[in-house]
Amino acid sequence: MTDDTTSTETTTSDLMAEGDATSEGIGNAATTSAESVTDAPSVHFLEGKGVSSWKSVPAIVWYIHHDLTSHVSPHTDICRLAEAHPRDVVMTLLRCAPECDRAAAMMWRSIGSSGTTVEKVLPTLLRVMEDWPVHGMSTSDGDNRDVFALAATLALWLIIQEPNCQGAVMNYIPRLLMALLFQVSMSTEQVPEEVNTFWRGCLEQHHLPTQPNRFLVQTMKALLCHLPWEDIWMARKRRLAWDPLLNSDTHHYAVGLHVREMRRQLTPSHSPLAIHLLGQLSSEDPRWELPALEFLVELLDYLDGRRCHSSVEQILSRHLQSECPERRRLALRGRMVLWTDLSMAQSICSLSQHLLELLPDADGELVVMTLSVFVSVLRDKDIQAFISTAPKLAEVLWPLFDNLSSFHFLETVMEVLVEGGTKPLEMQMHQSLVLWFFLQYDEHQCVAEVPTIVRSMHQCLTSHMTPGVRMHTNICRLTEAHPHDVVMTLLRCAPECDRAAAMMWRSIGSSGTTVEKVLPTLLRVMEDWPVHRMSTSDGDNRDVFALAATLALWLIIQEPKCQDEVMNYIPRLLMALLFQVSMSTEQVPEEVNTFWRGCLEQHRLPTQPSRFLVQTIKALFCRLQWDNEVVSVERKCGWDTLLCADTQHYAVGLLAREMRHVLIPFYSPMAIHLLGLLSTEDSRWELPALAFLVEVLDFLDRSKCCDSVLPILSRNLRSQCQERQRLALRGLLVLAVDPSMAQSICSLSQHLLELLPDADGELVVMTLSVFESMLQDEDIRVFVSTAPKLAEALRPLFDNDNTHVQLLSIHLFQEVMELLVEEGTQLLETQVHQSLVPLFIHGHDENQCVAEASREVLLCAARFLKRRDLEKLLRREQHFKFCDCLMDKDVSRRAEHLQQALPYLQSPQQPLREAAVRFMGIAAWHMQDLQLLMRAFEAMSQDDCPSYCTMRTEFLSAFRRAVTK
């Protein structure tokens, strides 16, 4: 037995020496061989004999970790060791595998699978987690190297994935929650480089968020779900409370919301939590002061005020004198909680001077809260010490009469002083009588004071008041009576739509009658980008941002009762929103960007105004139960396309088509509204508006709107922008369907002719289609004067690379001939003569459709010229005899015909080149021009065509006969 003990002690000493050697760094531990750590203490422990020395515990942990790193099955003994020596196990495992590799993860999960073990290790983990960024607790072997707080959180994350740990975790949930919130706060500030380096190592081991603070929020969610408190998780998600935790500016708000959401579940722990927070906040410069103060304020009503009065007063007084408005607000909220206990009221007299200094503050919310504190104090009717402060307070109150709370408080002050005489307040009463009168007067007769009443309502709600039924009714009554003043004042006093303004807009949205009253004013603001200036009854004509009105609309349409009234205004609402999307995708003024950054602080909105506007359009459609249309546009990528200035007009057209069946009743007023927008010479939204107009043109009464539509289309037809030209042509095609419009469209013929030489094949096709539609009206006499110019413009298009253009131009040429056949052939004779050779050559086109169309129109041309000889040859399909006859009879035009054939020698199509060569040979024979014949031979020699040998022999024989004759 003695020998065994001696052996054990010796081996333990050796093992500790090795452990000290590895304490220089985590990297050395990974290289320790299995043989070097296999010793008597570890063997004794693994055999169930316990550990002979506390100092050997870290070595055993290193051994188990190394063993698991070598892909050995997990040790069940880790739980037994952790229960016996939790601190050594936790700290050693955090040091040997801070980034929690596979082996360490298995060990933490083993610990997590035993509720008893979890309860043992959590205190140590919490001590590490509560010390940012590193903690230096020593183990039994003297190792006191720093451990990252995040390493302990990573271990906790692995532990809570095991279902057996639920009961143990529940016992520590208050401190766990505090530690995690503390770490989120620290990690949203500037994180030390060593922490970032450590976290990058963790990312290599686990699939985790790239930012530590997002991982910490993920751990909080996992913790709540594991308990299980999924309903709290969902409630926070609905209230958008997770993302604000990740922003240092909004972190404290989110902390307060989290505490309120968990109030019921954490009630048994609130008192110890508050005491823990008091300890943290007692230092002059705690690192987590603002969020901790927010947390404390939510729990103050659970404290024993008599026991903790001194500590709380000291903390709240310090923050009341802070330069930070948020700290002052929280200090005031804390006092409001404490002074609901009337026994605490006497203590405020010593702070009256500090509170009076807050009343002139520009922050309305701060002033309202200060007034509310004074009101709470005055509930104690025996507070005689306050009488000396009352006159000063009343004097400070008078400039605040825009705030309804100041009226209520002044009334309370007067009641306190009524027994001491009214002399101290006499001057203040005289100054306040006028405004008191306006508040008591009928709002329908007191129009000039409506803006003041609106601002007072807003200030009331700013002081964290919940709008009761009476307040809701007053807002709706006032708005229905004076919609213009209410809308404009509310947009000016709270453009970024803070909590109070949002409540007022939602109150308005909850009444269909009220919504119908305010929408016209909101629309006027929305339709004027970037700002709108409209005066209220008090003469205020400051600019209002168009986006502020859209933000108000977004809040209104979240109320179900507004559906019918919104439906009545859907044409203008949709146009205004699309207009704003268009404006906001271009270069947005800096003042608008500054305003929008303020909105982001108040609401969870997209960072780009254009994305918010698209989101509002979707919300509007969903409120009207047009969800299918929203999805349909989404499938065709219409919403994303709407956000790009270059493709916006396509998206607007797509939206108009997709919404066609639900918007049919509104298309006529929409079209009329768009005509008004597009009637100006410099419309800022011309291209998208034109795209929408084209889609709804067929719903217009053309007889009434023709005079408005054609100038708009004509202006865009002359534009240098091809997209505008295309849209104008599409509009003309819609109008041309009605034969009665043909005469009007004909007045644009000159502008249309100017588009035909364009290189854009699509544009030319649309132009030709417009001409084709015009020619469907057989009584269109006014077109006769344009016909020769059109025929002249069509001839070069026979050679266009676009087959569609070729076919349309050839068919249109035929229709022009048929139209003028009754007017006489003289008007078009020249153009028809010039078309004979191109049509003849294209009769050999490789494209069968072009070839057939060319031969058909060539026959029509021969008939038009009354050349029965040519017509007869064409009907017999004797095409080259046609050339012979043409050159034989048209002696005066031989040179002209020849010039028309020459360009086809360069055609990429061999049949066209062959036809041109044959035509040249026939021309040379008729003109007895040897040089021309040699040129034809030269063209044949440059082209590998089997038929050229025969053709060359024929030409030589014919030429000799002609010369001999």
PABAFI-97792 format. One record per residue (C-alpha): x, y, z. Coordinates in steps of 0.05 Angstrom, whole numbers, plus 32768, in hexadecimal, padded with zeros to 4 digits. Layout:
XYZ
...
***
This chain:
800080008000
8039802F8012
805D801F7FD1
801E802F7FAA
801680717FCD
805E80837FC1
805980707F79
801A809A7F72
803980D77F91
807780D17F67
804F80CB7F27
802381057F3C
806181317F45
807B811C7F01
8037812A7EE3
8033816F7F03
8078817F7EE7
805D816E7EA2
801F81987EB1
804B81D37EC3
807081CB7E82
803081CE7E5B
8017820C7E7F
804282387E52
800D82347E1B
7FD1820F7E01
7FF681F87DC3
802881CE7DEC
7FEF81A67E0B
7FD9818B7DC9
801D816C7DBC
802181467DFE
802280FC7DEE
7FF180CB7E0C
802980A67E2E
804380E37E53
800080F07E75
7FEE80A97E87
800080A67ED1
7FEA80897F13
7FBB80C27F29
7F9580C07EE7
7F9280757EE9
7F7B80767F31
7F4580A77F1F
7F2E80827EE1
7F2A80427F0B
7EFC80667F3C
7F3080707F74
7F2C80BC7F74
7F6480EF7F6D
7F9D80ED7F9E
7FAE81377F97
7F8581747F81
7FC1818A7F59
7FBA814E7F2B
7F7381627F15
7F8A81917EDE
7FBA815C7EC4
7F8181297EC1
7F56815B7E9A
7F9081667E6A
7F96811B7E63
7F4C81107E54
7F4C81487E21
7F8A812C7DFF
7F6A80E67E00
7F2B81007DDE
7F5481277DAC
7F6F80E47D95
7F2880D07D82
7F1E80A57DC0
7ED6809C7DD9
7EBE80D07E0D
7ED180C37E56
7E9680BE7E85
7EC780CE7EBD
7EC981187EAA
7E8681237ECE
7EA081027F0E
7EDF812C7F0B
7EB9816C7EFE
7E8981607F38
7EC481547F66
7EF0818D7F4D
7EC481BC7F23
7EF281F97F23
7F3181D27F0E
7F0B81AD7ED8
7EEA81EB7EBB
7F2882187EBC
7F5781E27EA2
7F2881CF7E69
7F1F82197E56
7F6B82217E55
7F7D81E17E30
7F4681EB7DFB
7F2C82337DFD
7F12822E7DB5
7EED81EE7DC9
7F0781BB7D98
7EE381797D8B
7F0081587DCA
7EEF81927DF7
7EA981967DD9
7E9F814C7DEB
7EB5815A7E32
7E8681967E3A
7E4C816E7E1F
7E5C81357E4F
7E5981687E87
7E1881847E6B
7DF8813F7E6B
7DF9813D7EB7
7DCF816F7EDC
7DF881667F1C
7E3981747EF8
7E1C81B27ED5
7E0781CF7F18
7E4F81C67F30
7E7281E77EF5
7E4382227EE8
7E5D824F7F21
7EA4824B7F05
7E8C82567EBE
7E6482937ED6
7EA182B17EF8
7EC782AD7EB7
7E8D82C87E8D
7E8383047EBB
7ECB831B7EB2
7ED6833A7E6D
7EFF832E7E43
7F2982FD7E6C
7F2982DD7EB0
7F6582C37ED8
7F4D82917F0C
7F8482627F25
7F7E82167F25
7F9B81E77F5A
7FDB81DF7F32
7FE8822A7F35
7FD582387EEC
7FB7827E7EEA
7FBA828E7EA1
7F8282BA7E85
7F4482987E6A
7F1782BA7E37
7ED082C97E51
7EB782B47E0C
7ED7826F7E15
7EAA82647E53
7E6D827B7E2A
7E7F824A7DF3
7E8282137E27
7E3E82287E42
7E2282277DFC
7E3881DE7DF5
7E1E81CB7E3A
7DD781E67E2F
7DCF81BC7DF1
7DC781817E20
7D7F81787E39
7D94815C7E7E
7DB0819F7E93
7D6E81C57E95
7D6281C27EE0
7DA881D77EF3
7DA982107EC0
7D66822A7EDA
7D8682357F1F
7DBA82637F00
7D9082867ECA
7D9382CC7EEA
7DDF82CF7EEC
7DE582AC7EA9
7DB782DF7E89
7DDD83197EA9
7E2082FD7E94
7E0A82F27E4C
7DEB83387E47
7E2B83547E64
7E5583307E30
7E2783477DF7
7E31838E7E0E
7E7D83877E12
7E8383647DCF
7E5B839A7DAA
7E8F83CD7DBD
7ED783CB7DA3
7EED83847DAE
7F3783787DC1
7F60835A7D89
7F72831D7DB5
7F27830E7DBB
7F1E83137D6F
7F5982E47D64
7F3C82B37D96
7EF882B67D75
7F1582A87D30
7F3182687D4E
7EEC82567D68
7ECE82607D23
7EFE822B7D08
7EE381F97D3B
7E9982087D39
7E6482247D0A
7E5982657D2F
7E4682AE7D1D
7E8382D67D08
7E76830B7D3D
7E7C82F87D87
7E3F83227D9B
7E1282FD7D6A
7E2A82BB7D88
7E1982D57DCE
7DD282E77DB8
7DCD82A27D98
7DE282847DDB
7DAC82AC7DFF
7D7782937DCF
7D8F824B7DD8
7D8D82557E24
7D45826E7E22
7D2E82377DF3
7D4F82027E1D
7D2C82157E5E
7CFA82167E36
7CE5825E7E2E
7CD8825E7DE2
7C9E828F7DEC
7CCE82C37E07
7CFD82B77DCC
7CC282C17D9C
7CA982FF7DC2
7CEE831F7DBB
7CF1830D7D72
7CAD832D7D66
7CC4836C7D8B
7D06836C7D64
7D2D836A7DA6
7D68833E7D90
7D88836B7D5C
7D8883AA7D88
7DB283827DBA
7DEA83827D85
7DEC83CD7D80
7E1083F37DB7
7DE1842F7DAE
7DA284057DB9
7DBD83CF7DE6
7DA083EB7E26
7D5B83F17E08
7D5E83A87DF4
7D7583947E3A
7D3883B77E58
7D0A83947E26
7D2983507E36
7D1F835A7E81
7CD6836E7E76
7CC983327E4A
7CE783037E7E
7CC783257EBA
7C9782ED7EC9
7CC982B57EC3
7D0082D87EEB
7CD482F47F23
7CF382C77F59
7D3982E07F46
7D2B832B7F3E
7D40833F7F84
7D85831D7F82
7D8E83367F3B
7D81837D7F51
7DB283777F8B
7DE7835A7F5B
7DDC83967F2D
7DE283C77F67
7E2683AA7F75
7E3B83B37F2C
7E2183FB7F29
7E4084117F6B
7E84841E7F4B
7E8F84627F2A
7EA084477EE6
7E8184027EDA
7E8A83E87E93
7E4283D37E89
7E22840F7EAB
7DEA84247E7B
7DCE83DD7E6C
7DD683CA7EB6
7DAF84087ECA
7D7883F67E99
7D7683B07EB7
7D7383CC7EFE
7D3A83FD7EEF
7D0F83C37ED7
7D1B839E7F19
7D1883D67F4B
7CD183C77F61
7CEA83847F7C
7D1D83A47FAA
7D1383B07FF4
7D1783FB7FF0
7D278405803A
7D6383D68038
7D7F83ED7FF5
7D6984367FF7
7DAE84538001
7DCF842C7FC8
7D9784397F97
7D9484847FA7
7DDF848C7F9D
7DDD84697F59
7D9F848E7F40
7DB984D27F58
7DFB84C97F33
7DD884B87EF2
7DA684F17EFB
7DE185217EF6
7DFF84FD7EBA
7E09851F7E76
7DEB84E27E54
7DA084EC7E47
7D9484A07E49
7DB2849A7E8F
7D8884D57EA7
7D4A84B47E8B
7D5984727EAD
7D6784957EEF
7D2484B97EEA
7D0184787EDA
7D2284597F16
7D0A84917F43
7CC3848B7F27
7CC484417F3D
7CE084507F82
7CB284897F91
7C7384637F85
7C8184537FCF
7C6984947FF1
7C9A8488802A
7CD284967FF9
7CB784DA7FE3
7CDB85038019
7D1F84F07FFC
7D1085157FBB
7D13855B7FDA
7D5F85577FDE
7D5F85497F93
7D2C857E7F7E
7D6285AC7F64
7D7F85767F36
7D3985667F1D
7D2985B07F0F
7D6985B47EE5
7D4D857E7EB7
7D0B85A27EA8
7D2885D47E75
7D48859A7E4F
7D3985977E04
7D29854D7E0B
7CDE854A7E13
7CDE85037E2C
7D0F85157E64
7CE485507E79
7CA485277E7B
7CC684F27EA6
7CE085287ED6
7C9A85457EDD
7C8084FF7EEA
7CB284F77F23
7C9A85387F42
7C5285217F3C
7C6384E07F60
7C8385077F99
7C4885357FA1
7C1B84FA7FB0
7C3584FF7FF7
7C0985368012
7C35853E8050
7C738552802A
7C7A85998047
7CC2859F8033
7CAD85A57FEA
7C8785E77FF5
7CC686117FEF
7CD785F17FAC
7C9185F97F8E
7C9786417F73
7CD886317F4F
7CB885F37F32
7C7A86197F1B
7CA6864D7EF9
7CCC86167ED4
7C8A85F67EBF
7C6D86317E99
7C9B862C7E5C
7C8885E27E58
7C3E85EC7E4B
7C4585CB7E07
7C49858C7E31
7C0685767E4F
7C2A85557E8A
7C40859B7EA1
7BF785B07EA7
7BE585747ED1
7C21857F7EFD
7C1485CA7F06
7BCE85B87F1E
7BED85897F52
7C1E85BF7F69
7BE585F07F73
7BBF85BD7F9C
7BFD85B37FC9
7C0485FF7FD4
7BBA86117FDB
7BBF86118027
7BFE863D8025
7BDD86717FF9
7BDF867D7FAD
7C0F86B87FAE
7C4D86907F9A
7C2B86767F5B
7C0286B47F47
7C3086C97F0E
7C3486827EF2
7BE8867D7EF2
7BDF86BC7ECA
7C1186A47E96
7BEF86607E8F
7BA686767E89
7BA8867F7E3D
7BC2863A7E2E
7B93861B7E62
7B5B863C7E3C
7B6F861C7DFA
7B7385D87E18
7B2D85DD7E36
7B1185FB7DF6
7AED85D47DBE
7B2385BC7D8E
7AF685C97D52
7AF786137D60
7B3E86177D79
7B5F86077D36
7B9E86307D40
7BB086077D7E
7BA985C27D5E
7BF485BB7D53
7C0285CC7D9C
7BD085977DB3
7BF085647D84
7C3585737DA0
7C1A856E7DE7
7BFB852A7DD9
7C3D85137DBC
7C63852A7DF9
7C3285077E27
7C3C84C57E03
7C8884D07E03
7C8884CB7E4F
7C7C847F7E49
7C3184887E51
7C0684537E32
7BD084737E07
7B8E84657E29
7B4A84637E08
7B4084AD7E15
7B8284C07DF6
7B7484947DBA
7B3084B47DB1
7B4C84FA7DB7
7B8184EC7D82
7B4D84D27D51
7B1B850A7D60
7B5085407D57
7B6A851F7D17
7B2685187CF7
7B1785617D06
7B5B857C7CF0
7B7F85467CC7
7BAE85767CA4
7BC885977CE4
7BCE85557D0A
7BF585327CD2
7C25856B7CC4
7C31857B7D0E
7C3E85327D1F
7C6E852B7CE4
7C9385697CFB
7C97855A7D46
7CAB85117D3C
7CC485077CF4
7CEB84C97D07
7CAC84AD7D27
7CC0849E7D6E
7C9984717D9D
7C6584A67DAE
7C5A84BB7D65
7C5584717D51
7C1D84687D85
7BF884A57D69
7BFE848D7D21
7BE584487D36
7BAA84697D5A
7B9A848D7D19
7BA1844B7CF2
7B7084287D20
7B3784547D08
7B22844D7CC0
7B0084917CC0
7B3F84B37CDA
7B6B84907CA7
7B4084AA7C6F
7B4984F07C89
7B9584EF7C8F
7BA884CA7C4F
7BA085067C20
7BD1852F7C4A
7C0284F67C50
7BFF84EB7C05
7C0E85347BF7
7C4D852E7C21
7C6184EA7C03
7C5A85057BBC
7C8C853D7BC7
7CD485237BCB
7CFF852C7BF3
7CD9855F7C1E
7C95857F7C1F
7C8185C37C3B
7C3985CC7C51
7C2585FF7C86
7BFC85EE7CC3
7BC9861C7CE5
7BFF86387D14
7C28864F7CD8
7C5D86187CDD
7C7586097C96
7CB685E47CA3
7CC985AD7C72
7CB185677C7F
7CD4852A7C63
7CAB85007C32
7CC984C27C52
7CAC84D87C95
7C6684D47C77
7C75848F7C5B
7C8D84787C9F
7C4B84907CBC
7C25846A7C86
7C4D842B7C95
7C36842F7CDE
7BEE843D7CCA
7BE784027C9B
7BFC83D37CD2
7BB683DE7CF0
7B8283AF7CD0
7B4883E17CD5
7B67840F7CA1
7B5F83DE7C67
7B2183FB7C45
7B3984437C49
7B7E84317C2F
7B5D840C7BF4
7B3B844D7BDF
7B7F846F7BD9
7BA784357BBC
7BB484567B78
7BD584947B95
7BF6846E7BCD
7C17843D7B9D
7C2C84757B6E
7C49849D7BA8
7C7084627BC4
7C8C844F7B7F
7C9F84977B74
7CC584977BB7
7CE884557BA5
7CFF84747B64
7D1884B37B87
7D3B848D7BBF
7D61845F7B90
7D84849C7B71
7DB484C87B98
7D9084D67BDA
7D9C851B7BF9
7DC785197C38
7D8F85387C61
7D6384FD7C50
7D9A84CC7C63
7DA384EF7CA6
7D5884ED7CB2
7D5684A37CA1
7D8E84927CD1
7D6384B17D08
7D2984857CF2
7D5584477CF8
7D6184577D41
7D1684577D4E
7D00841B7D24
7D1B83DA7D09
7D1C83EF7CC0
7D4783E07C82
7D86840B7C7F
7D7484257C3A
7D3584517C32
7D26842F7BEF
7D2283EA7C10
7CF384067C45
7CC684237C0E
7CC383DF7BEB
7CB383C07C2E
7C7A83F27C37
7C5D83E17BF2
7C5D83977C06
7C3D83A77C49
7C0983D17C26
7BF783987BF6
7BF583657C2E
7BC783937C56
7B9883927C19
7B9F83467C17
7BC683457BD6
7BFB83157BF0
7BFA82EA7BB1
7C0D83267B87
7C4783367BB6
7C6082EF7BAF
7C5782F07B63
7C82832F7B5D
7CB583107B8C
7CBB82D27B60
7CCB82FD7B24
7D0083247B4D
7CD583637B45
7CE2837F7B8A
7D2E837C7B83
7D2A83987B3D
7D0283D37B59
7D3E83E67B84
7D6D83F27B49
7D6784347B24
7D7A84147AE1
7D4483DE7AE4
7D0F84027B0C
7CE184117AD1
7CE083C77ABF
7CCB83B67B07
7C9583EB7B06
7C7983CE7AC5
7C7C83887AE3
7C5883A07B22
7C2183C07AF9
7C17837F7AD1
7C1883527B0F
7BE6837E7B34
7BBA83857AF7
7B7E835B7B0D
7B7B837A7B53
7B8783C17B3C
7B5883C17B00
7B2583EF7B22
7B5D84217B31
7B8384217AEF
7B5B845A7ACF
7B67848B7B0A
7BB084727B0D
7BBA84817AC3
7B9C84C77ACB
7BC884D47B08
7C0684BE7AE0
7BF284EB7AA6
7BF385257AD7
7C3985117AF0
7C5485097AA9
7C3685497A8D
7C7085727AA8
7CAD857B7A7C
7CDD85667AB3
7CBB852D7AD7
7CEC850F7B0A
7CCB84CB7B07
7CBF84CA7ABC
7CDA84857AA8
7CB9845A7ADE
7C7884837AD9
7C7884797A8D
7C82842E7A97
7C45842B7AC5
7C1C84577A97
7C29842A7A5B
7C0E83EE7A83
7BCC84127A94
7BC184387A53
7B8C84087A3A
7B61841B7A76
7B5F84647A62
7B2584867A3E
7B4F84987A01
7B1C84C979E6
7B2484F37A24
7B6E84EA7A32
7B8B84E879EC
7BA1853079EF
7BC885227A2F
7BE784DF7A1C
7C0284EF79D7
7C2E852B79ED
7C4D85007A23
7C5B84C779F2
7C7484F879BE
7CA5851879EF
7CC184D57A03
7CC484BE79BB
7CF584F779AE
7D1E84E779EC
7D6684D179E6
7D5784997A18
7D46845879F3
7D1E843E7A2E
7CF0847A7A2A
7CEA847179DF
7CD7842779E8
7CA284387A1C
7C86846F79F1
7C81843E79B6
7C5F840A79E4
7C2D844079F7
7C20845079AE
7C15840679A0
7BE0840379D7
7BBE844179BB
7BC284297973
7B9683ED7984
7B5C841F7982
7B5284317938
7B378475794C
7B7C84877967
7BA0847B7924
7B9584C2790B
7BB384DF794C
7BEF84B0794B
7BFB84C37902
7C0F8508791A
7C4D84E87939
7C6384C978F7
7CA084F678EF
7CBB84E37934
7CAE849A7926
7CD3849E78E3
7D1084BA7908
7D14847A7931
7D17844A78F6
7D62845278E8
7D7184417932
7DA28408793E
7D7683EB7975
7D4E83B47952
7D1A83B17989
7D0C83FB7983
7D0583F67937
7CD683BA793D
7CA983E1796C
7CAA841E793E
7C9783F37902
7C5F83D3792B
7C438418793B
7C42842978F0
7C2283E678E1
7BEB83F37915
7BDE843878F7
7BD5841A78B2
7B9D83ED78CA
7B6F842978C4
7B5A8429787C
7B3F84707880
7B81848F7897
7B8884C1785E
7BB684EE7886
7BEC84B87881
7BF184BF7835
7C2384F9783A
7C5084D07869
7C4E8491783F
7C8884A2780F
7CB684B57849
7CA48474786D
7CB0844B782E
7CF4846D7826
7D06845E786F
7CF084167868
7D1C8403782E
7D5F84027856
7D3D83D67889
7D36839E7856
7D8083917864
7D7C839578B0
7D9F835D78D8
7D6083537901
7D32832378DC
7CF5833F7900
7D06838578E8
7D0F836B78A1
7CCC8348789F
7CA6838278BF
7CC683B57890
7CB7838B7852
7C6F837E7866
7C6583C77879
7C8183DD7835
7C4C83B17815
7C1583D07840
7C2B8416782D
7C27840477E3
7BE283E677EC
7BCB84247813
7BE1845377DB
7BCC842A779F
7B8A8450779C
7BAD849477A3
7BD884887766
7C1C846B775D
7C4184AD7754
7C4984BA779F
7C6F847A77AA
7C8A84687765
7CD2847C7773
7CD6845577B5
7CB784177795
7CE88418775B
7D21841D778E
7D0783E077B4
7D0683B17778
7D4F839B7779
7D54839377C6
7D13836B77C7
7D2B8340778C
7D6D833077AF
7D4B832277F3
7D1E82F277CD
7D5B82C477D1
7D6582CF781D
7D7A82927846
7D4182A27876
7D0582847853
7CD482B57874
7CFC82F1785B
7D0382D27816
7CB882C4780F
7CA483087829
7CD5832A77F9
7CBA830577BD
7C73831477D1
7C80835E77D9
7CA9835F7798
7C6C83457774
7C42837A7796
7C7483B07780
7C7183987737
7C25839B773B
7C2983E1775B
7C5583F97721
7C2683D776EF
7C5F83AF76D2
7C3A837276B9
7C7883577698
7C9D835676DB
7C5F833C76FF
7C58830376CD
7CA182ED76D6
7C9C82EF7722
7C5D82C57722
7C83829176F8
7CBD82987729
7CEC82AA76EF
7D1482D7771D
7D5282E276F2
7D2882F076B4
7D08832476E2
7D4D834576E8
7D568341769D
7D1383617690
7D1E839776C5
7D6183AC76A8
7D4883A87661
7D0B83D5766C
7D23840476A3
7D5C8422767A
7D5C846376A2
7D62843F76E4
7D97840C76D1
7DCE843076F6
7DA284397733
7D8E83F07735
7DD783DC772E
7DEC84087768
7DB683E77793
7DD283A27783
7E1B83B17791
7E1883B177DF
7DFD836A77DF
7E41835277C4
7E58835A780D
7E1C8336782B
7E2D82FE785D
7DF982D3783A
7E1282AD77FD
7DCE82AB77DA
7DCA82F777DD
7E1082FF77C2
7E0182CE778A
7DC182F47778
7DE783367778
7E1D8319774A
7DE982FE7719
7DC683427719
7E098364770A
7E16833476D0
7DD2834276B3
7DDD838C76BB
7E2183887699
7E028364765E
7DCC83987656
7DFB83D27661
7E3283B17637
7E6383C4766E
7EA08396766C
7EBC83B776AB
7E7D83A776D1
7E80835F76B8
7EC8835A76D0
7EB383747714
7E7E833D7717
7EB3830A7705
7EE08326773C
7EA8831E776F
7E9E82D67757
7EE882C6775E
7EE882DD77A7
7EAE82B077B9
7EAE826477B9
7E6B82557797
7E6182187769
7E2E823C773D
7E5F8275772B
7E83824B76F5
7E43824276CE
7E2F828A76DA
7E7282A376C1
7E6B827C767F
7E2482957675
7E3982DE7681
7E7382D9764F
7E4882BA7619
7E1182ED7622
7E4283267623
7E64830F75E2
7E20830A75C0
7E0E834F75D7
7E50836C75BE
7E4C8348757A
7E0483607570
***
